[in-house]
Amino acid sequence: MNKHLLTMAGSLLLASFLPASAQKSYKVTANIKGQDDYKLNIVYTTADGHKTDTVLSRNGDSFTFSGNVKEPVVGTFMSRHPGSKFEIVKGGMFMPAPNLEILLSENTDVQITGNADELYKAVVKGDKANEELNAFRQKEMPLVTQIWELRKKSAGMRNPGDSNARKAIVAEINTATGQLTATRKQFVATHPSSFVSVMLLARLQGDYDAAAYEKAFNGLRPAYKTTYLGKYVASRISGDKATTEGAAAINFTKIDNHGEPFTLSSLKGKYVLLDFWGSWCGPCRASHPHLKEVYAKYKDKGLEIVGIAAEKSDNLEEAKKNWLSAIQQDGINWIQVLNNYNKATSDLTMAYGISGFPTKILLDKNGKVLFKLVGDGGDELDQKLKGALGL
């Protein structure tokens, strides 16, 4: 046999017998009572997209997971057990329970003990990062549980006579949520060297003013700022600055729905409404009839719309198929581009700091931001357009 082939085969064989630490993989052992045959996975997001790791092996209530990660990421357990959600309407709408999250990194080895009925309450032990996260989770658990129980109670109040009682519960939820947010912000302030703080900052942008959010990020451990999650937080900061009134819009070139390259700066001299949406987004699709009315009304007055679709699939062909199908179904006839094209080097949702869908950003004739609206816009969009166009 060829010497090089023998060497390669030997290397592959050796790799299969190397310990997890040598392969830089993580290992999670979850002892979950009552999981039965319901599916249990770990999902996480990296710069390469969304990942799902399934059970490697099982022995009774013990589930073993293993996988490779290049940098610290947040892993979320996804369970099909009935306890993982609250059914609002039988066979229909439901609310997901709070998540059980762990930190995955090279050579992570953690043990989890919990019950399938309340998976989010499971105890996590192992490396320093997860011990730290577990200690924090246990501290905030009374508030997390209180909010979850109140949300379930509120969801069951659908009769007109429940209105006052429901308002009282919503007020309790808001109070508890405020306390939970304060607890999380306090952790970030006192633990700048913890990856848990990066995880929390990624979710707390709306709870800081812009200056305080940037200050909290600047205080983080430098190595964590270069991770995918750290870059996500950085994009929230730069995106906020990029969409403030008077800021010059970030130029880009993307492939449109006709397969041709489209460059934003080519529309200089027109008012441009950027519409961030996706085929999967119900509110986005529901806003299209109104946008069609807006386009018909203001197109001849110097308005152009550019739809920027962010599809969830990491497979470009699948994303393209879903995107084009939605365009055809909704009958939208303005410029359309797909963010998934060359996303690794030009992610417009991160560049513009998009945190909700749909989001609309109006640019003036010189390509500067006039306003940003999160949601369908409705009457507010009409009024702002009238004002901007001098009508």
LINURTA-V517673 format. One line per field, one symbol per residue. ss: DSSP state (2 for helix, 1 for strand, 0 for the rest). phi: phi as a letter, one per 30 degrees, with the letter a starting at -180 (. if undefined). Layout:
# LINURTA-V517673
ss: ???
phi: ???
This chain:
# LINURTA-V517673
ss: 0022222222222222200000001111111110000001111111001111100011100111111100001111111002221110000001110000111100001111111222222011100222222222222222222222222222200002222222222222222222222222222222000022222220002220022222222200022220022222222222222200000100001111000011122220001111111000022222222222222222222011111110000002222222222222220000111100000000022220000000111110000111111100022222222222200
phi: .eedddddddddddedcddedddhccbbccccdidhcddbbccabbddkdbbccddabbiccccbaacbdaebcccdcccdeddacddbeibdbcddedcbbccaeidbbbbbabddbeddeccbldeddddddddedddeedddeddddddddddccdeddeddddddddddddddddddddddddedcbdccdeddedddccedccdeddddddddddeedddcdeddddddddddddddcdejdddddabbdddcicdbceddcejbdbcdcdaaddceddddddeddddddddcedcjcbcbdcccdddddeddddddddddddddicccdbbcdddhddcbcddddcidcabdbbbccddcicdcabbcjdjhdddedddedddic
